[in-house]
Amino acid sequence: MSPAPALLLVHGWGGDGREWSPHAEALADRFRVVVPDLRGHGRSEVPLDGNTPVEMADDLAALTEALRTGPVIAVGHSMGGQVVNLLAVRHPHAVRSVIALDPAHGAHGTEVDGIPARLADYRENGSRAAAAFVAGAFGPDAPRGLRTAHIRTVLGTPDHVIAQAYAGMYTDSGAVGVRPHSEAYLRDRTQCALTVWTSASAAAWERGTLHVPGSRVDHWPGTGHYLHEERLDETIRLIRDWATETVGLS
């Protein structure tokens, strides 16, 4: 009997792996599910520096190698979406395919204009400033308690990790969060990918970057940034269907 294919479920900025708990339980019947806490987050070690998506992607490559998972279907939300794409580009042998949910790439226009001020705020106020962002990131139909749970989690993330991770997404040398850099790194991704956006314009932009057969971009309107928890059952079906198709399960 062949081993179960592996799913890697990666949380976003200021989060931790607990947000994937219902997904992991639902998907464990057919897949080997790996749910890490990224460096500086949750119960993982907190380095003084290097708390960036590139380092996090390299950590995940080492983790999957240590666990002998074989190539994973790498699923990431927000910053985690950037991390799993970086994992796919930097360690292509480790990734079978990618699912990115409202990923932290493709920033442009007024969003880019506001990056320096936001980074200064995160450097000065750390997790308190991040909590203000998180509080406004949910849709009107988000499950009761979800907003509070995420605010509590981000407030528990060390201040320097908040600032370093944000800079690593958008302003550090080699950061891929701003649209021209995003386009360059997405062109280097050789695996097929499924991206889900809550923004119609972001979905239209990313469709123009696709070059690997089998890749696709979906748009989920009327949903907050934490779409994988706001639309839990739909997300589980999406991951199950994509992963099943990717590995050819019957």
Secondary structure, DSSP 4 states (H G I P E B T S, - for coil): -PPPPEEEEE--TT--GGGGHHHHHHHTTTSEEE-PPPTTSTTS---SS--SHHHHHHHHHHHHHHHT--SEEEEEETHHHHHHHHHHHH-GGGEEEEEEES-S--B-THHHHTHHHHHHHHHHHTHHHHHHHHHT---TTPPTTHHHHHHHHHHTS-HHHHHHHHHHHHTSTT---BHHHHHHHHHT--S-EEEEES-HHHHHHHHTT--STT-EEEE-TT--S-HHHHTHHHHHHHHHHHHHHHHT--
